[in-house]
Amino acid sequence: MIVGESLSLVGLGAIMGGFAAFAISRALSSFLYSVTAADPITYLIVILLLGSAAALASVIPARPATSVDPIHALRYE
């Protein structure tokens, strides 16, 4: 459940960031070397790298949390 919520936020951020990057890339096109301002491969690679890092960052703490008995966790609180 937590991983799903975090990945939905990552997806929303990727969509919003993609649109913002596409809009800003026109202004920054003079700084790009051998890449067009609207290079879809570069956008796709960056989105996949950041998405996989965010997925890993949400899965790592969620795995040990699934092995804890809920009764013990509630008693601890």
PDB file of N, CA, C, O and CB in Angstrom:
ATOM      1  N   MET A   1       0.826  -1.181   0.000  1.00  0.00           N
ATOM      2  CA  MET A   1       0.000   0.000   0.000  1.00  0.00           C
ATOM      3  C   MET A   1       0.878   1.256   0.000  1.00  0.00           C
ATOM      4  O   MET A   1       0.634   2.188  -0.767  1.00  0.00           O
ATOM      5  CB  MET A   1      -0.944  -0.008   1.209  1.00  0.00           C
ATOM      6  N   ILE A   2       1.883   1.277   0.847  1.00  0.00           N
ATOM      7  CA  ILE A   2       2.750   2.447   0.935  1.00  0.00           C
ATOM      8  C   ILE A   2       3.577   2.603  -0.331  1.00  0.00           C
ATOM      9  O   ILE A   2       3.763   3.717  -0.820  1.00  0.00           O
ATOM     10  CB  ILE A   2       3.666   2.347   2.154  1.00  0.00           C
ATOM     11  N   VAL A   3       4.072   1.499  -0.861  1.00  0.00           N
ATOM     12  CA  VAL A   3       4.853   1.554  -2.094  1.00  0.00           C
ATOM     13  C   VAL A   3       3.981   2.044  -3.242  1.00  0.00           C
ATOM     14  O   VAL A   3       4.438   2.827  -4.075  1.00  0.00           O
ATOM     15  CB  VAL A   3       5.452   0.171  -2.425  1.00  0.00           C
ATOM     16  N   GLY A   4       2.739   1.596  -3.294  1.00  0.00           N
ATOM     17  CA  GLY A   4       1.823   2.050  -4.340  1.00  0.00           C
ATOM     18  C   GLY A   4       1.549   3.541  -4.261  1.00  0.00           C
ATOM     19  O   GLY A   4       1.509   4.225  -5.284  1.00  0.00           O
ATOM     20  N   GLU A   5       1.360   4.048  -3.040  1.00  0.00           N
ATOM     21  CA  GLU A   5       1.127   5.486  -2.868  1.00  0.00           C
ATOM     22  C   GLU A   5       2.360   6.288  -3.266  1.00  0.00           C
ATOM     23  O   GLU A   5       2.250   7.326  -3.917  1.00  0.00           O
ATOM     24  CB  GLU A   5       0.743   5.799  -1.414  1.00  0.00           C
ATOM     25  N   SER A   6       3.516   5.809  -2.877  1.00  0.00           N
ATOM     26  CA  SER A   6       4.728   6.563  -3.216  1.00  0.00           C
ATOM     27  C   SER A   6       4.989   6.526  -4.719  1.00  0.00           C
ATOM     28  O   SER A   6       5.440   7.518  -5.292  1.00  0.00           O
ATOM     29  CB  SER A   6       5.943   6.000  -2.455  1.00  0.00           C
ATOM     30  N   LEU A   7       4.710   5.395  -5.359  1.00  0.00           N
ATOM     31  CA  LEU A   7       4.913   5.325  -6.810  1.00  0.00           C
ATOM     32  C   LEU A   7       3.896   6.164  -7.569  1.00  0.00           C
ATOM     33  O   LEU A   7       4.196   6.656  -8.657  1.00  0.00           O
ATOM     34  CB  LEU A   7       4.838   3.881  -7.281  1.00  0.00           C
ATOM     35  N   SER A   8       2.698   6.337  -7.017  1.00  0.00           N
ATOM     36  CA  SER A   8       1.747   7.234  -7.678  1.00  0.00           C
ATOM     37  C   SER A   8       2.225   8.682  -7.586  1.00  0.00           C
ATOM     38  O   SER A   8       2.047   9.456  -8.526  1.00  0.00           O
ATOM     39  CB  SER A   8       0.342   7.094  -7.051  1.00  0.00           C
ATOM     40  N   LEU A   9       2.824   9.046  -6.468  1.00  0.00           N
ATOM     41  CA  LEU A   9       3.396  10.392  -6.351  1.00  0.00           C
ATOM     42  C   LEU A   9       4.592  10.568  -7.280  1.00  0.00           C
ATOM     43  O   LEU A   9       4.790  11.642  -7.847  1.00  0.00           O
ATOM     44  CB  LEU A   9       3.814  10.672  -4.903  1.00  0.00           C
ATOM     45  N   VAL A  10       5.383   9.520  -7.433  1.00  0.00           N
ATOM     46  CA  VAL A  10       6.518   9.563  -8.353  1.00  0.00           C
ATOM     47  C   VAL A  10       6.020   9.736  -9.787  1.00  0.00           C
ATOM     48  O   VAL A  10       6.598  10.503 -10.557  1.00  0.00           O
ATOM     49  CB  VAL A  10       7.376   8.277  -8.227  1.00  0.00           C
ATOM     50  N   GLY A  11       4.964   9.037 -10.144  1.00  0.00           N
ATOM     51  CA  GLY A  11       4.394   9.173 -11.484  1.00  0.00           C
ATOM     52  C   GLY A  11       3.871  10.569 -11.744  1.00  0.00           C
ATOM     53  O   GLY A  11       4.082  11.134 -12.817  1.00  0.00           O
ATOM     54  N   LEU A  12       3.186  11.125 -10.755  1.00  0.00           N
ATOM     55  CA  LEU A  12       2.685  12.496 -10.894  1.00  0.00           C
ATOM     56  C   LEU A  12       3.841  13.478 -11.027  1.00  0.00           C
ATOM     57  O   LEU A  12       3.791  14.391 -11.852  1.00  0.00           O
ATOM     58  CB  LEU A  12       1.802  12.877  -9.689  1.00  0.00           C
ATOM     59  N   GLY A  13       4.866  13.297 -10.233  1.00  0.00           N
ATOM     60  CA  GLY A  13       6.041  14.166 -10.323  1.00  0.00           C
ATOM     61  C   GLY A  13       6.772  14.020 -11.644  1.00  0.00           C
ATOM     62  O   GLY A  13       7.294  14.998 -12.180  1.00  0.00           O
ATOM     63  N   ALA A  14       6.813  12.801 -12.172  1.00  0.00           N
ATOM     64  CA  ALA A  14       7.465  12.581 -13.466  1.00  0.00           C
ATOM     65  C   ALA A  14       6.704  13.267 -14.587  1.00  0.00           C
ATOM     66  O   ALA A  14       7.311  13.837 -15.494  1.00  0.00           O
ATOM     67  CB  ALA A  14       7.585  11.084 -13.758  1.00  0.00           C
ATOM     68  N   ILE A  15       5.388  13.218 -14.532  1.00  0.00           N
ATOM     69  CA  ILE A  15       4.585  13.891 -15.560  1.00  0.00           C
ATOM     70  C   ILE A  15       4.750  15.400 -15.471  1.00  0.00           C
ATOM     71  O   ILE A  15       4.975  16.062 -16.484  1.00  0.00           O
ATOM     72  CB  ILE A  15       3.101  13.515 -15.421  1.00  0.00           C
ATOM     73  N   MET A  16       4.640  15.943 -14.270  1.00  0.00           N
ATOM     74  CA  MET A  16       4.784  17.393 -14.106  1.00  0.00           C
ATOM     75  C   MET A  16       6.203  17.843 -14.437  1.00  0.00           C
ATOM     76  O   MET A  16       6.394  18.875 -15.080  1.00  0.00           O
ATOM     77  CB  MET A  16       4.422  17.810 -12.673  1.00  0.00           C
ATOM     78  N   GLY A  17       7.189  17.077 -14.004  1.00  0.00           N
ATOM     79  CA  GLY A  17       8.580  17.419 -14.296  1.00  0.00           C
ATOM     80  C   GLY A  17       8.902  17.314 -15.773  1.00  0.00           C
ATOM     81  O   GLY A  17       9.689  18.100 -16.299  1.00  0.00           O
ATOM     82  N   GLY A  18       8.294  16.344 -16.444  1.00  0.00           N
ATOM     83  CA  GLY A  18       8.503  16.206 -17.884  1.00  0.00           C
ATOM     84  C   GLY A  18       7.986  17.411 -18.653  1.00  0.00           C
ATOM     85  O   GLY A  18       8.646  17.915 -19.562  1.00  0.00           O
ATOM     86  N   PHE A  19       6.797  17.865 -18.277  1.00  0.00           N
ATOM     87  CA  PHE A  19       6.250  19.054 -18.938  1.00  0.00           C
ATOM     88  C   PHE A  19       7.092  20.297 -18.637  1.00  0.00           C
ATOM     89  O   PHE A  19       7.334  21.119 -19.520  1.00  0.00           O
ATOM     90  CB  PHE A  19       4.797  19.286 -18.497  1.00  0.00           C
ATOM     91  N   ALA A  20       7.533  20.426 -17.386  1.00  0.00           N
ATOM     92  CA  ALA A  20       8.355  21.584 -17.021  1.00  0.00           C
ATOM     93  C   ALA A  20       9.708  21.538 -17.716  1.00  0.00           C
ATOM     94  O   ALA A  20      10.207  22.567 -18.171  1.00  0.00           O
ATOM     95  CB  ALA A  20       8.550  21.645 -15.504  1.00  0.00           C
ATOM     96  N   ALA A  21      10.301  20.361 -17.799  1.00  0.00           N
ATOM     97  CA  ALA A  21      11.599  20.229 -18.465  1.00  0.00           C
ATOM     98  C   ALA A  21      11.481  20.529 -19.954  1.00  0.00           C
ATOM     99  O   ALA A  21      12.368  21.150 -20.540  1.00  0.00           O
ATOM    100  CB  ALA A  21      12.170  18.820 -18.256  1.00  0.00           C
ATOM    101  N   PHE A  22      10.388  20.089 -20.562  1.00  0.00           N
ATOM    102  CA  PHE A  22      10.180  20.369 -21.982  1.00  0.00           C
ATOM    103  C   PHE A  22      10.016  21.867 -22.215  1.00  0.00           C
ATOM    104  O   PHE A  22      10.506  22.397 -23.213  1.00  0.00           O
ATOM    105  CB  PHE A  22       8.950  19.611 -22.508  1.00  0.00           C
ATOM    106  N   ALA A  23       9.331  22.551 -21.305  1.00  0.00           N
ATOM    107  CA  ALA A  23       9.128  23.993 -21.447  1.00  0.00           C
ATOM    108  C   ALA A  23      10.426  24.765 -21.224  1.00  0.00           C
ATOM    109  O   ALA A  23      10.701  25.737 -21.928  1.00  0.00           O
ATOM    110  CB  ALA A  23       8.060  24.476 -20.467  1.00  0.00           C
ATOM    111  N   ILE A  24      11.219  24.339 -20.253  1.00  0.00           N
ATOM    112  CA  ILE A  24      12.454  25.053 -19.926  1.00  0.00           C
ATOM    113  C   ILE A  24      13.573  24.736 -20.921  1.00  0.00           C
ATOM    114  O   ILE A  24      14.481  25.545 -21.113  1.00  0.00           O
ATOM    115  CB  ILE A  24      12.905  24.701 -18.510  1.00  0.00           C
ATOM    116  N   SER A  25      13.509  23.571 -21.548  1.00  0.00           N
ATOM    117  CA  SER A  25      14.598  23.172 -22.438  1.00  0.00           C
ATOM    118  C   SER A  25      14.735  24.088 -23.647  1.00  0.00           C
ATOM    119  O   SER A  25      15.819  24.198 -24.220  1.00  0.00           O
ATOM    120  CB  SER A  25      14.386  21.755 -22.904  1.00  0.00           C
ATOM    121  N   ARG A  26      13.685  24.723 -24.027  1.00  0.00           N
ATOM    122  CA  ARG A  26      13.777  25.685 -25.135  1.00  0.00           C
ATOM    123  C   ARG A  26      14.707  26.837 -24.768  1.00  0.00           C
ATOM    124  O   ARG A  26      15.490  27.301 -25.597  1.00  0.00           O
ATOM    125  CB  ARG A  26      12.377  26.228 -25.504  1.00  0.00           C
ATOM    126  N   ALA A  27      14.615  27.293 -23.523  1.00  0.00           N
ATOM    127  CA  ALA A  27      15.465  28.398 -23.085  1.00  0.00           C
ATOM    128  C   ALA A  27      16.909  27.948 -22.878  1.00  0.00           C
ATOM    129  O   ALA A  27      17.835  28.744 -23.034  1.00  0.00           O
ATOM    130  CB  ALA A  27      14.919  29.003 -21.796  1.00  0.00           C
ATOM    131  N   LEU A  28      17.103  26.696 -22.533  1.00  0.00           N
ATOM    132  CA  LEU A  28      18.440  26.188 -22.249  1.00  0.00           C
ATOM    133  C   LEU A  28      19.075  25.467 -23.440  1.00  0.00           C
ATOM    134  O   LEU A  28      20.110  24.818 -23.284  1.00  0.00           O
ATOM    135  CB  LEU A  28      18.383  25.257 -21.069  1.00  0.00           C
ATOM    136  N   SER A  29      18.483  25.568 -24.602  1.00  0.00           N
ATOM    137  CA  SER A  29      18.977  24.814 -25.754  1.00  0.00           C
ATOM    138  C   SER A  29      20.379  25.227 -26.182  1.00  0.00           C
ATOM    139  O   SER A  29      21.079  24.441 -26.822  1.00  0.00           O
ATOM    140  CB  SER A  29      18.033  24.981 -26.912  1.00  0.00           C
ATOM    141  N   SER A  30      20.800  26.425 -25.849  1.00  0.00           N
ATOM    142  CA  SER A  30      22.149  26.851 -26.222  1.00  0.00           C
ATOM    143  C   SER A  30      23.220  26.138 -25.391  1.00  0.00           C
ATOM    144  O   SER A  30      24.379  26.082 -25.802  1.00  0.00           O
ATOM    145  CB  SER A  30      22.285  28.365 -26.056  1.00  0.00           C
ATOM    146  N   PHE A  31      22.844  25.589 -24.221  1.00  0.00           N
ATOM    147  CA  PHE A  31      23.805  24.891 -23.367  1.00  0.00           C
ATOM    148  C   PHE A  31      23.909  23.404 -23.689  1.00  0.00           C
ATOM    149  O   PHE A  31      24.823  22.735 -23.209  1.00  0.00           O
ATOM    150  CB  PHE A  31      23.423  25.066 -21.918  1.00  0.00           C
ATOM    151  N   LEU A  32      22.993  22.880 -24.488  1.00  0.00           N
ATOM    152  CA  LEU A  32      22.974  21.451 -24.785  1.00  0.00           C
ATOM    153  C   LEU A  32      23.968  21.127 -25.889  1.00  0.00           C
ATOM    154  O   LEU A  32      24.091  21.868 -26.864  1.00  0.00           O
ATOM    155  CB  LEU A  32      21.563  20.998 -25.188  1.00  0.00           C
ATOM    156  N   TYR A  33      24.668  20.027 -25.730  1.00  0.00           N
ATOM    157  CA  TYR A  33      25.667  19.617 -26.708  1.00  0.00           C
ATOM    158  C   TYR A  33      25.204  18.337 -27.384  1.00  0.00           C
ATOM    159  O   TYR A  33      25.024  17.316 -26.721  1.00  0.00           O
ATOM    160  CB  TYR A  33      27.053  19.418 -26.041  1.00  0.00           C
ATOM    161  N   SER A  34      25.017  18.380 -28.656  1.00  0.00           N
ATOM    162  CA  SER A  34      24.590  17.271 -29.520  1.00  0.00           C
ATOM    163  C   SER A  34      23.284  16.613 -29.062  1.00  0.00           C
ATOM    164  O   SER A  34      23.062  15.425 -29.296  1.00  0.00           O
ATOM    165  CB  SER A  34      25.681  16.225 -29.579  1.00  0.00           C
ATOM    166  N   VAL A  35      22.439  17.386 -28.417  1.00  0.00           N
ATOM    167  CA  VAL A  35      21.124  16.922 -28.003  1.00  0.00           C
ATOM    168  C   VAL A  35      20.130  18.004 -28.390  1.00  0.00           C
ATOM    169  O   VAL A  35      20.358  19.187 -28.140  1.00  0.00           O
ATOM    170  CB  VAL A  35      21.071  16.609 -26.461  1.00  0.00           C
ATOM    171  N   THR A  36      19.041  17.598 -28.994  1.00  0.00           N
ATOM    172  CA  THR A  36      18.026  18.586 -29.347  1.00  0.00           C
ATOM    173  C   THR A  36      17.261  19.001 -28.097  1.00  0.00           C
ATOM    174  O   THR A  36      17.342  18.345 -27.059  1.00  0.00           O
ATOM    175  CB  THR A  36      17.058  18.027 -30.417  1.00  0.00           C
ATOM    176  N   ALA A  37      16.524  20.090 -28.208  1.00  0.00           N
ATOM    177  CA  ALA A  37      15.793  20.607 -27.053  1.00  0.00           C
ATOM    178  C   ALA A  37      14.659  19.662 -26.639  1.00  0.00           C
ATOM    179  O   ALA A  37      14.260  19.657 -25.475  1.00  0.00           O
ATOM    180  CB  ALA A  37      15.229  22.000 -27.365  1.00  0.00           C
ATOM    181  N   ALA A  38      14.152  18.884 -27.551  1.00  0.00           N
ATOM    182  CA  ALA A  38      13.047  17.980 -27.252  1.00  0.00           C
ATOM    183  C   ALA A  38      13.462  16.535 -27.526  1.00  0.00           C
ATOM    184  O   ALA A  38      12.772  15.827 -28.260  1.00  0.00           O
ATOM    185  CB  ALA A  38      11.798  18.351 -28.083  1.00  0.00           C
ATOM    186  N   ASP A  39      14.569  16.093 -26.953  1.00  0.00           N
ATOM    187  CA  ASP A  39      15.071  14.743 -27.166  1.00  0.00           C
ATOM    188  C   ASP A  39      14.305  13.760 -26.279  1.00  0.00           C
ATOM    189  O   ASP A  39      14.519  13.745 -25.067  1.00  0.00           O
ATOM    190  CB  ASP A  39      16.591  14.671 -26.877  1.00  0.00           C
ATOM    191  N   PRO A  40      13.421  12.943 -26.849  1.00  0.00           N
ATOM    192  CA  PRO A  40      12.596  12.065 -26.012  1.00  0.00           C
ATOM    193  C   PRO A  40      13.384  10.940 -25.349  1.00  0.00           C
ATOM    194  O   PRO A  40      12.998  10.475 -24.277  1.00  0.00           O
ATOM    195  CB  PRO A  40      11.491  11.472 -26.839  1.00  0.00           C
ATOM    196  N   ILE A  41      14.460  10.499 -25.951  1.00  0.00           N
ATOM    197  CA  ILE A  41      15.257   9.423 -25.351  1.00  0.00           C
ATOM    198  C   ILE A  41      15.897   9.896 -24.043  1.00  0.00           C
ATOM    199  O   ILE A  41      15.924   9.156 -23.060  1.00  0.00           O
ATOM    200  CB  ILE A  41      16.348   8.940 -26.339  1.00  0.00           C
ATOM    201  N   THR A  42      16.406  11.117 -24.036  1.00  0.00           N
ATOM    202  CA  THR A  42      17.011  11.667 -22.826  1.00  0.00           C
ATOM    203  C   THR A  42      15.978  11.816 -21.725  1.00  0.00           C
ATOM    204  O   THR A  42      16.241  11.476 -20.572  1.00  0.00           O
ATOM    205  CB  THR A  42      17.664  13.015 -23.117  1.00  0.00           C
ATOM    206  N   TYR A  43      14.799  12.324 -22.078  1.00  0.00           N
ATOM    207  CA  TYR A  43      13.733  12.457 -21.082  1.00  0.00           C
ATOM    208  C   TYR A  43      13.334  11.101 -20.527  1.00  0.00           C
ATOM    209  O   TYR A  43      13.134  10.961 -19.320  1.00  0.00           O
ATOM    210  CB  TYR A  43      12.513  13.152 -21.689  1.00  0.00           C
ATOM    211  N   LEU A  44      13.215  10.105 -21.387  1.00  0.00           N
ATOM    212  CA  LEU A  44      12.811   8.771 -20.960  1.00  0.00           C
ATOM    213  C   LEU A  44      13.854   8.147 -20.034  1.00  0.00           C
ATOM    214  O   LEU A  44      13.503   7.529 -19.028  1.00  0.00           O
ATOM    215  CB  LEU A  44      12.581   7.873 -22.175  1.00  0.00           C
ATOM    216  N   ILE A  45      15.121   8.303 -20.367  1.00  0.00           N
ATOM    217  CA  ILE A  45      16.186   7.737 -19.528  1.00  0.00           C
ATOM    218  C   ILE A  45      16.202   8.392 -18.150  1.00  0.00           C
ATOM    219  O   ILE A  45      16.343   7.709 -17.135  1.00  0.00           O
ATOM    220  CB  ILE A  45      17.558   7.908 -20.210  1.00  0.00           C
ATOM    221  N   VAL A  46      16.060   9.692 -18.115  1.00  0.00           N
ATOM    222  CA  VAL A  46      16.077  10.405 -16.829  1.00  0.00           C
ATOM    223  C   VAL A  46      14.865  10.019 -15.993  1.00  0.00           C
ATOM    224  O   VAL A  46      14.989   9.806 -14.787  1.00  0.00           O
ATOM    225  CB  VAL A  46      16.106  11.935 -17.050  1.00  0.00           C
ATOM    226  N   ILE A  47      13.696   9.928 -16.616  1.00  0.00           N
ATOM    227  CA  ILE A  47      12.493   9.546 -15.874  1.00  0.00           C
ATOM    228  C   ILE A  47      12.621   8.127 -15.335  1.00  0.00           C
ATOM    229  O   ILE A  47      12.228   7.860 -14.200  1.00  0.00           O
ATOM    230  CB  ILE A  47      11.246   9.664 -16.766  1.00  0.00           C
ATOM    231  N   LEU A  48      13.166   7.213 -16.138  1.00  0.00           N
ATOM    232  CA  LEU A  48      13.337   5.841 -15.668  1.00  0.00           C
ATOM    233  C   LEU A  48      14.355   5.743 -14.537  1.00  0.00           C
ATOM    234  O   LEU A  48      14.144   4.999 -13.579  1.00  0.00           O
ATOM    235  CB  LEU A  48      13.761   4.949 -16.817  1.00  0.00           C
ATOM    236  N   LEU A  49      15.458   6.486 -14.636  1.00  0.00           N
ATOM    237  CA  LEU A  49      16.461   6.457 -13.564  1.00  0.00           C
ATOM    238  C   LEU A  49      15.915   7.028 -12.259  1.00  0.00           C
ATOM    239  O   LEU A  49      16.100   6.439 -11.194  1.00  0.00           O
ATOM    240  CB  LEU A  49      17.705   7.236 -13.985  1.00  0.00           C
ATOM    241  N   LEU A  50      15.248   8.167 -12.343  1.00  0.00           N
ATOM    242  CA  LEU A  50      14.697   8.769 -11.131  1.00  0.00           C
ATOM    243  C   LEU A  50      13.543   7.941 -10.573  1.00  0.00           C
ATOM    244  O   LEU A  50      13.387   7.834  -9.357  1.00  0.00           O
ATOM    245  CB  LEU A  50      14.227  10.197 -11.416  1.00  0.00           C
ATOM    246  N   GLY A  51      12.743   7.360 -11.446  1.00  0.00           N
ATOM    247  CA  GLY A  51      11.647   6.514 -10.988  1.00  0.00           C
ATOM    248  C   GLY A  51      12.135   5.252 -10.310  1.00  0.00           C
ATOM    249  O   GLY A  51      11.571   4.826  -9.303  1.00  0.00           O
ATOM    250  N   SER A  52      13.188   4.646 -10.859  1.00  0.00           N
ATOM    251  CA  SER A  52      13.719   3.439 -10.219  1.00  0.00           C
ATOM    252  C   SER A  52      14.388   3.773  -8.887  1.00  0.00           C
ATOM    253  O   SER A  52      14.321   2.973  -7.954  1.00  0.00           O
ATOM    254  CB  SER A  52      14.721   2.735 -11.150  1.00  0.00           C
ATOM    255  N   ALA A  53      15.022   4.920  -8.779  1.00  0.00           N
ATOM    256  CA  ALA A  53      15.613   5.328  -7.496  1.00  0.00           C
ATOM    257  C   ALA A  53      14.520   5.577  -6.463  1.00  0.00           C
ATOM    258  O   ALA A  53      14.673   5.201  -5.301  1.00  0.00           O
ATOM    259  CB  ALA A  53      16.480   6.599  -7.671  1.00  0.00           C
ATOM    260  N   ALA A  54      13.428   6.201  -6.868  1.00  0.00           N
ATOM    261  CA  ALA A  54      12.325   6.446  -5.942  1.00  0.00           C
ATOM    262  C   ALA A  54      11.638   5.141  -5.543  1.00  0.00           C
ATOM    263  O   ALA A  54      11.232   4.982  -4.392  1.00  0.00           O
ATOM    264  CB  ALA A  54      11.308   7.407  -6.568  1.00  0.00           C
ATOM    265  N   ALA A  55      11.506   4.210  -6.482  1.00  0.00           N
ATOM    266  CA  ALA A  55      10.907   2.915  -6.153  1.00  0.00           C
ATOM    267  C   ALA A  55      11.782   2.155  -5.173  1.00  0.00           C
ATOM    268  O   ALA A  55      11.274   1.549  -4.229  1.00  0.00           O
ATOM    269  CB  ALA A  55      10.688   2.081  -7.422  1.00  0.00           C
ATOM    270  N   LEU A  56      13.066   2.181  -5.382  1.00  0.00           N
ATOM    271  CA  LEU A  56      13.990   1.517  -4.472  1.00  0.00           C
ATOM    272  C   LEU A  56      13.955   2.176  -3.098  1.00  0.00           C
ATOM    273  O   LEU A  56      14.031   1.490  -2.079  1.00  0.00           O
ATOM    274  CB  LEU A  56      15.416   1.541  -5.039  1.00  0.00           C
ATOM    275  N   ALA A  57      13.843   3.488  -3.067  1.00  0.00           N
ATOM    276  CA  ALA A  57      13.795   4.205  -1.789  1.00  0.00           C
ATOM    277  C   ALA A  57      12.509   3.921  -1.025  1.00  0.00           C
ATOM    278  O   ALA A  57      12.487   4.065   0.197  1.00  0.00           O
ATOM    279  CB  ALA A  57      13.934   5.702  -2.020  1.00  0.00           C
ATOM    280  N   SER A  58      11.450   3.527  -1.698  1.00  0.00           N
ATOM    281  CA  SER A  58      10.220   3.193  -0.983  1.00  0.00           C
ATOM    282  C   SER A  58      10.121   1.712  -0.664  1.00  0.00           C
ATOM    283  O   SER A  58       9.441   1.338   0.291  1.00  0.00           O
ATOM    284  CB  SER A  58       9.021   3.617  -1.791  1.00  0.00           C
ATOM    285  N   VAL A  59      10.778   0.862  -1.438  1.00  0.00           N
ATOM    286  CA  VAL A  59      10.714  -0.583  -1.194  1.00  0.00           C
ATOM    287  C   VAL A  59      11.632  -0.996  -0.053  1.00  0.00           C
ATOM    288  O   VAL A  59      11.284  -1.883   0.726  1.00  0.00           O
ATOM    289  CB  VAL A  59      11.082  -1.355  -2.461  1.00  0.00           C
ATOM    290  N   ILE A  60      12.794  -0.370   0.059  1.00  0.00           N
ATOM    291  CA  ILE A  60      13.767  -0.770   1.083  1.00  0.00           C
ATOM    292  C   ILE A  60      13.184  -0.672   2.497  1.00  0.00           C
ATOM    293  O   ILE A  60      13.318  -1.638   3.248  1.00  0.00           O
ATOM    294  CB  ILE A  60      15.024   0.099   0.980  1.00  0.00           C
ATOM    295  N   PRO A  61      12.550   0.421   2.908  1.00  0.00           N
ATOM    296  CA  PRO A  61      11.978   0.427   4.258  1.00  0.00           C
ATOM    297  C   PRO A  61      10.666  -0.357   4.378  1.00  0.00           C
ATOM    298  O   PRO A  61      10.282  -0.748   5.480  1.00  0.00           O
ATOM    299  CB  PRO A  61      11.745   1.846   4.694  1.00  0.00           C
ATOM    300  N   ALA A  62       9.979  -0.589   3.259  1.00  0.00           N
ATOM    301  CA  ALA A  62       8.695  -1.293   3.330  1.00  0.00           C
ATOM    302  C   ALA A  62       8.875  -2.792   3.532  1.00  0.00           C
ATOM    303  O   ALA A  62       8.022  -3.432   4.147  1.00  0.00           O
ATOM    304  CB  ALA A  62       7.890  -1.041   2.065  1.00  0.00           C
ATOM    305  N   ARG A  63       9.958  -3.362   3.032  1.00  0.00           N
ATOM    306  CA  ARG A  63      10.171  -4.814   3.176  1.00  0.00           C
ATOM    307  C   ARG A  63      10.293  -5.251   4.630  1.00  0.00           C
ATOM    308  O   ARG A  63       9.605  -6.192   5.027  1.00  0.00           O
ATOM    309  CB  ARG A  63      11.420  -5.232   2.423  1.00  0.00           C
ATOM    310  N   PRO A  64      11.134  -4.617   5.442  1.00  0.00           N
ATOM    311  CA  PRO A  64      11.177  -5.046   6.852  1.00  0.00           C
ATOM    312  C   PRO A  64       9.875  -4.769   7.594  1.00  0.00           C
ATOM    313  O   PRO A  64       9.541  -5.473   8.547  1.00  0.00           O
ATOM    314  CB  PRO A  64      12.318  -4.351   7.569  1.00  0.00           C
ATOM    315  N   ALA A  65       9.139  -3.750   7.164  1.00  0.00           N
ATOM    316  CA  ALA A  65       7.876  -3.428   7.840  1.00  0.00           C
ATOM    317  C   ALA A  65       6.831  -4.504   7.604  1.00  0.00           C
ATOM    318  O   ALA A  65       5.928  -4.666   8.425  1.00  0.00           O
ATOM    319  CB  ALA A  65       7.345  -2.079   7.363  1.00  0.00           C
ATOM    320  N   THR A  66       6.926  -5.240   6.512  1.00  0.00           N
ATOM    321  CA  THR A  66       5.952  -6.290   6.261  1.00  0.00           C
ATOM    322  C   THR A  66       6.189  -7.522   7.125  1.00  0.00           C
ATOM    323  O   THR A  66       5.283  -8.339   7.288  1.00  0.00           O
ATOM    324  CB  THR A  66       5.979  -6.676   4.808  1.00  0.00           C
ATOM    325  N   SER A  67       7.376  -7.670   7.677  1.00  0.00           N
ATOM    326  CA  SER A  67       7.657  -8.845   8.503  1.00  0.00           C
ATOM    327  C   SER A  67       7.273  -8.642   9.971  1.00  0.00           C
ATOM    328  O   SER A  67       7.324  -9.589  10.755  1.00  0.00           O
ATOM    329  CB  SER A  67       9.126  -9.197   8.408  1.00  0.00           C
ATOM    330  N   VAL A  68       6.895  -7.434  10.347  1.00  0.00           N
ATOM    331  CA  VAL A  68       6.520  -7.148  11.729  1.00  0.00           C
ATOM    332  C   VAL A  68       5.047  -7.506  11.937  1.00  0.00           C
ATOM    333  O   VAL A  68       4.189  -7.155  11.127  1.00  0.00           O
ATOM    334  CB  VAL A  68       6.780  -5.653  12.078  1.00  0.00           C
ATOM    335  N   ASP A  69       4.775  -8.204  13.029  1.00  0.00           N
ATOM    336  CA  ASP A  69       3.398  -8.548  13.376  1.00  0.00           C
ATOM    337  C   ASP A  69       2.663  -7.272  13.795  1.00  0.00           C
ATOM    338  O   ASP A  69       3.165  -6.539  14.647  1.00  0.00           O
ATOM    339  CB  ASP A  69       3.355  -9.620  14.518  1.00  0.00           C
ATOM    340  N   PRO A  70       1.497  -6.988  13.224  1.00  0.00           N
ATOM    341  CA  PRO A  70       0.786  -5.738  13.557  1.00  0.00           C
ATOM    342  C   PRO A  70       0.440  -5.616  15.036  1.00  0.00           C
ATOM    343  O   PRO A  70       0.441  -4.509  15.574  1.00  0.00           O
ATOM    344  CB  PRO A  70      -0.484  -5.639  12.746  1.00  0.00           C
ATOM    345  N   ILE A  71       0.147  -6.717  15.697  1.00  0.00           N
ATOM    346  CA  ILE A  71      -0.186  -6.671  17.122  1.00  0.00           C
ATOM    347  C   ILE A  71       1.006  -6.179  17.940  1.00  0.00           C
ATOM    348  O   ILE A  71       0.849  -5.366  18.851  1.00  0.00           O
ATOM    349  CB  ILE A  71      -0.633  -8.059  17.618  1.00  0.00           C
ATOM    350  N   HIS A  72       2.193  -6.673  17.611  1.00  0.00           N
ATOM    351  CA  HIS A  72       3.399  -6.239  18.323  1.00  0.00           C
ATOM    352  C   HIS A  72       3.704  -4.769  18.038  1.00  0.00           C
ATOM    353  O   HIS A  72       4.137  -4.039  18.930  1.00  0.00           O
ATOM    354  CB  HIS A  72       4.601  -7.114  17.926  1.00  0.00           C
ATOM    355  N   ALA A  73       3.483  -4.343  16.817  1.00  0.00           N
ATOM    356  CA  ALA A  73       3.728  -2.947  16.483  1.00  0.00           C
ATOM    357  C   ALA A  73       2.755  -2.025  17.215  1.00  0.00           C
ATOM    358  O   ALA A  73       3.145  -0.955  17.682  1.00  0.00           O
ATOM    359  CB  ALA A  73       3.618  -2.738  14.976  1.00  0.00           C
ATOM    360  N   LEU A  74       1.507  -2.431  17.313  1.00  0.00           N
ATOM    361  CA  LEU A  74       0.522  -1.605  18.030  1.00  0.00           C
ATOM    362  C   LEU A  74       0.780  -1.606  19.533  1.00  0.00           C
ATOM    363  O   LEU A  74       0.563  -0.588  20.190  1.00  0.00           O
ATOM    364  CB  LEU A  74      -0.901  -2.106  17.748  1.00  0.00           C
ATOM    365  N   ARG A  75       1.229  -2.706  20.080  1.00  0.00           N
ATOM    366  CA  ARG A  75       1.546  -2.744  21.514  1.00  0.00           C
ATOM    367  C   ARG A  75       2.749  -1.882  21.831  1.00  0.00           C
ATOM    368  O   ARG A  75       2.818  -1.284  22.905  1.00  0.00           O
ATOM    369  CB  ARG A  75       1.802  -4.179  21.971  1.00  0.00           C
ATOM    370  N   TYR A  76       3.687  -1.811  20.922  1.00  0.00           N
ATOM    371  CA  TYR A  76       4.886  -1.009  21.135  1.00  0.00           C
ATOM    372  C   TYR A  76       4.521   0.465  21.203  1.00  0.00           C
ATOM    373  O   TYR A  76       5.102   1.216  21.986  1.00  0.00           O
ATOM    374  CB  TYR A  76       5.915  -1.257  20.020  1.00  0.00           C
ATOM    375  N   GLU A  77       3.565   0.878  20.389  1.00  0.00           N
ATOM    376  CA  GLU A  77       3.156   2.281  20.368  1.00  0.00           C
ATOM    377  C   GLU A  77       2.401   2.579  21.630  1.00  0.00           C
ATOM    378  O   GLU A  77       1.956   3.709  21.831  1.00  0.00           O
ATOM    379  CB  GLU A  77       2.296   2.607  19.126  1.00  0.00           C
TER     380      GLU A  77
END
